[in-house]
Amino acid sequence: MAVDPFADEKPRPKPTHEIGQDLAKLSVDELDERVALLAAEIERLREARRAKEASRLAASAFFKS
């Protein structure tokens, strides 16, 4: 019977970030993951804002005519 050498290892938690979090204990790779995570979130927020702005402008144009 084969023994799995990784059976006792817990899966690595998905990276999360809290604003103001102490960064001293994070590795360079973890910091890079956080930067990528936050960059993706910023783009998601910008896209949501663009969609809302387009909707607002469309409603404004509809009610003005």
C-alpha positions as CSV (number, residue, x, y, z in Angstrom):
1,M,0.0,0.0,0.0
2,A,1.5,3.4,-1.0
3,V,1.8,6.2,1.5
4,D,0.9,9.7,0.3
5,P,3.7,12.0,1.7
6,F,1.4,15.0,1.3
7,A,-1.6,13.5,3.1
8,D,-1.0,15.6,6.2
9,E,-0.5,18.9,4.4
10,K,-3.4,21.2,4.6
11,P,-4.5,22.9,1.3
12,R,-3.1,26.4,1.1
13,P,-5.8,29.0,1.8
14,K,-6.9,31.2,-1.0
15,P,-5.1,34.6,-0.6
16,T,-7.2,37.3,0.8
17,H,-6.2,40.8,1.8
18,E,-7.4,43.2,4.5
19,I,-6.7,46.9,4.1
20,G,-4.1,48.0,6.6
21,Q,-2.9,44.4,7.2
22,D,0.6,43.8,8.5
23,L,2.7,42.9,5.4
24,A,5.9,42.1,7.2
25,K,5.2,38.4,7.5
26,L,4.4,37.9,3.8
27,S,6.9,36.6,1.3
28,V,7.6,38.3,-2.0
29,D,5.5,35.7,-3.8
30,E,2.6,36.3,-1.4
31,L,2.9,40.0,-2.0
32,D,2.9,39.5,-5.7
33,E,-0.3,37.3,-5.3
34,R,-1.9,40.1,-3.3
35,V,-1.0,42.7,-5.9
36,A,-2.5,40.6,-8.7
37,L,-5.6,39.9,-6.6
38,L,-6.1,43.6,-5.9
39,A,-5.5,44.6,-9.5
40,A,-8.1,42.1,-10.7
41,E,-10.5,43.5,-8.1
42,I,-9.8,47.1,-9.1
43,E,-10.6,46.2,-12.7
44,R,-13.8,44.4,-11.6
45,L,-14.9,47.6,-9.7
46,R,-14.1,49.8,-12.7
47,E,-16.1,47.6,-15.0
48,A,-19.1,47.7,-12.6
49,R,-18.8,51.5,-12.5
50,R,-18.7,51.7,-16.3
51,A,-21.8,49.6,-16.5
52,K,-23.7,51.7,-13.9
53,E,-22.6,54.9,-15.6
54,A,-23.8,53.7,-19.0
55,S,-27.1,52.6,-17.5
56,R,-27.5,56.0,-15.8
57,L,-26.7,57.9,-19.0
58,A,-29.2,55.7,-21.0
59,A,-31.9,56.4,-18.4
60,S,-31.1,60.1,-18.4
61,A,-31.3,60.3,-22.2
62,F,-34.6,58.3,-22.3
63,F,-36.3,60.6,-19.8
64,K,-35.0,63.8,-21.5
65,S,-36.5,62.9,-24.8
